[in-house]
Amino acid sequence: MLEEMQLVWRFNRGHMDALREIYELHKHELVTLATALLVDKSEAEDVVHDVFVGFIRSGGRFRLTGSLGGFLATCVANRARNRNKSRRRDAPSEAAVAEPATPNNEQPDLAAMFGEELKCVGGALAILPYEQREVVVLRLCSGMRFHTIAGIQGVSTNTVQGRYRYGLDKLKELLDGHINL
Amino acid sequence: MKKTEDISQVLRQLRVPASSKLDERIRGEIARAAPAGPSDGEFTLGQILLLLLRKKSTRYTLATTLGLVLMAVFVLNHSTTPAWAMDQSIEALKKYRALHFTGYYTSASRQTTPLDAWARSDTTGNWVENALVTGSDVTIWTRDNKTYGYDRAEKKGYVQPGIDLINSWLGPNLLTEAARVKDYKAVEGDDPATGQKRVIVTCSLAGFEGPESLLMEFDVRTKLLVSLKSWHNLTREGTPATSVEKILYFEDLPDSVFSHQAPEGTQFIETPLEIPEANLSLLSDPKCGIAAEGMTREQACQKILGELWTAPPERVRQLCPIVATWSDEMIRGSGDPNNMVAAVLKIGGIEQTGSSKLGPLALVPCTIRYQDGSVRVNWIVVQFRETDQGTSCVVGGFRGYGLEGKE
């Protein structure tokens, strides 16, 4: 935490090496988070890029109130949610009645994103309703607390816990027999 | 049946590494935001960014000045549409390929600063091939189809692909035409100081770099442009942004005139990708552009630019709202084979990113063969917009060209 505060202090004073360090420290976890949320690595990297551009612009006036990783993860989650909303709004109507994908579908992109072993996890995440996916991913990939996620989603902690439980159950069902645990 | 805890464990192990492309993009953004030298701790990053923006305006002003003068000289040289005595000026200018001018520009801090510029056109007379512009603290020059800048105050170098010194898009002839569509006036009078007859031409245009109005003075005897003033508004209000007071014409100039060497050890960073604030309202029109939902930015750029070059004029105005006021003829290239598209050879990948108040920006090179057989790379800015209606994009502007010779 002290190290993060020092980084932010240097960043606010125009030290670009601090900005580079911040990026290097958090880049993989942010790309993982965005990819798990959007199940599209290219879009995920656009989101992470935009978050960093916004962060760079906040230089000189950025105030760290919690953890830096948590702040950046929240920014990624917010941007990813907006992207997902836009996607849904403009999705062709046939998509709504199309057969849902199954986690064992041969999707080369998933293997490229998550690796051969975990590609079905990506496939299963893609099937979850977005709100459930967001809770599961923020909780498990970013280690966020339920009440923080509740703040991000604008719902009660109970609702978030419910979404988490339903999300995990659905994942368990989808992944049954498709992954060696 | 898998246990919930096991699935949690698997998800915790999920790891998607950042690609080297993302690394490059972010490092580029950081480099562009970087202050000139080691920070002394007195400046905040916000202040440094403001400083950079102010300096950028200086470079922009210098480049714009050169663009305006060249537009008035080389472009008219090859304009085929007669207007007042312009056809005579065109004839008089034909033997000149290069020029030198001196004058003043008003910097962002409202200081009047001297400027000095050398420029030479390509053999077609439509495009700047070499230029060297010097202001009090900034020098801009072109080399190998790139535009360089060196800020002496900050000891910092800038570089961007393409020659980006003249405000035009599908060809400078279009801007000559554009100058005619809005309040174009030519008035003849006497200059009591020299006893010479002068023609004063005023006009205004909304180009890719924002609104601009001009006052040009032509010598009636020689038919040559002798001075020029410009304003960053359509009504010539306030102190001129630039004032070119003396122009010398040359049949040609040697390459050595244009050579410039930045101090040894200068690091060149990418010039930030931006769009003039004055153009943002046009670019925000939700009826313009294409939907980019479900597409990566790369795909969206390919789609909109793939369509742009061969679209009919009414569609071009939708894809690129900045040309909304241009006539069909202007959009098609004003009948000049050097400006009329024969084939789209390649739409490249995103080379640089940036952002405006509307959203992210992407810079994409488009290699085009024109009807006279010449090939040019045009760097086009695509503006992405994220609104309640979803993600969409429009063509936001032109940012330089590269001369590739003939096929």
Interface residues (C-beta under 8 A of the other chain):
Chain A: F11 N12 R13 G14 H15 M16 L19 R20 Y23 K27 H28 L30 V31 T32 T35 A36 D40 K41 S42 E43 A44 E45 D46 V48 H49 D50 F52 V53 I56 R57 G59 G60 R61 N82 R83 S86 R87 R89 D90 A91 M113 F114 L118 V121 V136 V137 L140 C141 L168 D169 L171 K172 L175 D176 I179 L181
Chain B: M1 K2 K3 T4 D6 I7 S8 Q9 V10 L11 R12 Q13 L14 R15 V16 P17 A18 S19 K21 L22 D23 R25 I26 R27 E29 I30 A31 A33 A34 P35 S39 G41 F43 T44 L45 G46 Q47 I48 L49 A291 E293 G294 T296 R297 E298 T353 S355 P360 E386 Q389 G390 T391
